[in-house]
Amino acid sequence: MNQDFTVVVTDQVFPSIETETQLLAAIGARIKVADGTAEGVTRVGGDYLFGVAERGQPEH
C-alpha cells in the first residue's frame, strides 16, 4: 500500500511507537515524532502546518 499521508506526533513519552507505526502503516500512513518544542513540531510537520495555514483551518 502506498503511504498516502503522514501523522505527526508532537511529543511522546513511551519507549517505542512500534504499535502505532504498524497500525498507521496498515492504512497507508507514516508516523513522524517531533521533540515537543515548537521548533521541533515545525521541523517535522512543517509541510503540513504550512499547508493548513494556506488553506485555512478545517471546520469543526
C-alpha positions in Angstrom: 0.0 0.0 0.0 1.3 3.5 -0.8 1.8 5.8 2.0 -0.8 8.5 1.4 -0.3 10.7 4.5 1.8 11.4 7.5 0.8 11.6 11.1 2.9 13.9 13.2 3.2 13.1 17.0 4.1 16.4 18.7 5.8 14.6 21.6 5.7 11.2 23.2 6.8 9.6 26.4 6.7 5.9 25.6 9.9 4.0 24.8 8.5 2.8 21.4 5.9 3.8 18.9 6.2 0.5 17.0 2.5 -0.4 17.6 1.3 3.0 16.3 3.7 2.7 13.4 2.3 -0.7 12.4 -1.3 0.4 12.8 -0.8 3.5 10.7 1.2 1.7 8.0 -1.8 -0.6 7.6 -3.9 2.3 6.5 -1.2 3.9 4.3 0.2 6.4 6.7 3.7 7.0 8.1 4.4 8.5 11.5 6.9 11.1 12.5 7.7 12.2 16.0 8.7 15.7 17.0 10.5 16.6 20.1 7.6 18.6 21.7 9.1 22.0 21.1 7.5 24.5 18.7 10.7 24.4 16.6 10.6 20.6 16.5 7.0 20.4 15.5 7.6 22.9 12.7 10.6 21.0 11.5 8.9 17.6 11.5 5.4 18.7 10.4 6.3 21.9 8.6 4.9 21.0 5.2 1.5 20.1 6.8 1.4 23.0 9.1 2.1 25.5 6.3 -0.4 23.7 4.0 -3.1 24.2 6.7 -2.1 27.9 7.0 -2.5 28.3 3.3 -5.9 26.5 3.1 -7.3 27.7 6.4 -8.4 25.7 9.4 -10.8 22.8 8.9 -14.4 23.2 10.0 -15.2 21.6 13.4 
